[in-house]
């Protein structure tokens, strides 16, 4: 993960949150609000959910697409690159 300037033990999502100034809770809320705005339905916004993603759990596709939209990443890139590799596009 040298392109993000993070250590190898730090998850890309943690680097994204740090770069955007989000706490676990504010990021969870931003993703949930974006998911609702995109028509993916209600999504619980709990900080524990983001912590699980950073610990290695793979978010469901609606959550990934909401995150991608939040950061201006093309949904096709999310599908093509997979989790968490598409997060690198946020830094490019």
C-alpha positions in Angstrom: 0.0 0.0 0.0 2.8 2.3 -0.7 0.7 4.5 -3.0 -1.4 5.6 0.0 1.6 6.1 2.3 0.1 3.7 4.8 1.7 0.8 6.5 0.9 -2.7 5.3 -1.1 -3.5 8.4 -3.6 -0.6 7.8 -6.7 -1.3 5.8 -7.3 0.9 2.7 -10.6 1.9 4.1 -8.9 3.3 7.2 -6.6 5.3 5.0 -9.6 6.6 3.0 -11.3 7.6 6.3 -8.2 9.4 7.5 -7.7 11.2 4.2 -11.3 12.4 4.3 -11.5 13.2 8.0 -14.2 10.7 8.9 -14.5 8.9 12.1 -16.0 5.4 12.1 -19.4 6.8 13.0 -19.4 9.7 10.5 -18.3 7.5 7.7 -21.0 4.9 8.5 -23.6 7.7 8.4 -22.2 9.1 5.1 -22.4 5.7 3.4 -25.9 5.0 4.7 -27.1 8.4 3.5 -25.6 7.9 0.1 -27.0 4.4 -0.2 -30.5 5.7 0.6 -30.0 8.5 -1.9 -29.1 6.0 -4.6 -32.2 4.0 -3.9 -30.5 1.0 -2.2 -32.9 1.2 0.8 -32.2 1.7 4.4 -28.8 0.8 5.7 -27.9 0.7 9.4 -25.2 3.3 10.1 -23.2 1.8 13.0 -19.5 2.5 13.5 -19.0 -1.2 14.3 -20.0 -2.0 10.7 -17.1 0.1 9.3 -14.8 -1.3 11.9 -15.6 -4.8 10.7 -14.9 -3.8 7.1 -11.5 -2.5 8.2 -10.9 -5.7 10.0 -11.4 -7.7 6.8 -15.1 -8.2 6.3 -16.3 -7.5 2.8 -19.2 -5.0 2.6 -22.2 -5.9 0.6 -22.3 -4.6 -2.9 -24.9 -1.8 -2.1 -22.5 -0.5 0.6 -19.5 -0.6 -1.7 -21.4 1.2 -4.5 -22.5 3.9 -2.0 -18.9 4.3 -0.9 -17.7 4.5 -4.5 -20.3 7.1 -5.3 -19.3 9.1 -2.2 -15.7 9.2 -3.5 -16.4 9.6 -7.2 -15.4 6.1 -8.2 -17.1 4.5 -11.2 -19.4 1.5 -10.2 -17.9 -0.6 -13.0 -14.5 -0.2 -11.4 -15.9 -1.5 -8.1 -17.2 -4.6 -9.8 -14.0 -5.1 -11.9 -11.4 -4.6 -9.2 -13.3 -6.0 -6.2 -13.0 -5.2 -2.5 -10.8 -3.6 -1.3 -8.7 -3.0 -4.4 -11.0 -0.4 -5.9 -10.4 1.8 -2.9 -6.9 2.6 -4.4 -8.7 4.6 -7.1 -9.7 7.2 -4.5 -6.0 8.0 -4.2 -5.2 8.3 -7.9 
